[in-house]
Structures are given as C-alpha cells and as structure tokens.
Amino acid sequence: MPEQKQAAEAIIEFRRIGNAVKVSAIDTVTQVEVSIVAPARCTEREMTDAVMRKLQYVLARQNAKR
C-alpha cells in the first residue's frame, strides 16, 4: 500500500469576504497551496479542519501520481 504524506506543517490564512471566509493553507515543505470558501458563521476550528483535509487530499493525489 502506498504511503500517504500528511502535511507536516502548514501556514493558514483567513480572509473575510462579506458573508464568507476564504481559508488558504500552504504546506511548508512542498509549497502546495489549497483554499476553501466557508460561511462566516463556521468556527475557526471547522474551517481549519476542512482546509487541512483538502490539503492532505491534494498531497495524497500528488504522491499517487508519482
């Protein structure tokens, strides 16, 4: 079974745009960046969890292509 790389450390940025928040995460090792848009009523924890899941998914997809 192939190894799945998880984001060791990520930089997370929150930017409020009206009733939504754009959340970006950048993996510090690979420099891969992903972002999501969430309702402003979501908690910071919910947004962080969602963007980290997406980052892990994208990193896993990149590793599978190699």
KAHUCOR-V637916 format. One record per pair of residues at least 12 apart in sequence whose C-alpha atoms are under 8 Angstrom apart, sorted by the first residue. I is the first residue (numbers start at 1). GAP is how many residues later the second one is. If there is no record, write none. Layout:
[[I | GAP] [I | GAP]]
This chain:
[[2 | 62] [4 | 55] [4 | 56] [4 | 59] [5 | 51] [5 | 54] [5 | 55] [5 | 58] [6 | 50] [6 | 53] [6 | 54] [7 | 20] [7 | 45] [7 | 48] [7 | 49] [7 | 52] [8 | 19] [8 | 20] [8 | 21] [9 | 18] [9 | 19] [9 | 20] [10 | 15] [10 | 16] [10 | 17] [10 | 18] [11 | 13] [11 | 14] [11 | 15] [11 | 16] [11 | 17] [12 | 12] [12 | 13] [12 | 14] [12 | 36] [13 | 12] [16 | 24] [19 | 20] [19 | 21] [20 | 17] [20 | 18] [20 | 19] [20 | 20] [21 | 16] [21 | 17] [21 | 18] [21 | 19] [22 | 13] [22 | 14] [22 | 15] [22 | 16] [23 | 12] [23 | 13] [23 | 14] [23 | 15] [23 | 24] [23 | 25] [23 | 28] [24 | 12] [24 | 27] [25 | 26] [25 | 27] [25 | 30] [26 | 29] [27 | 28] [32 | 23] [32 | 27] [33 | 22] [34 | 17] [34 | 20] [34 | 21] [35 | 16] [36 | 14] [36 | 15]]
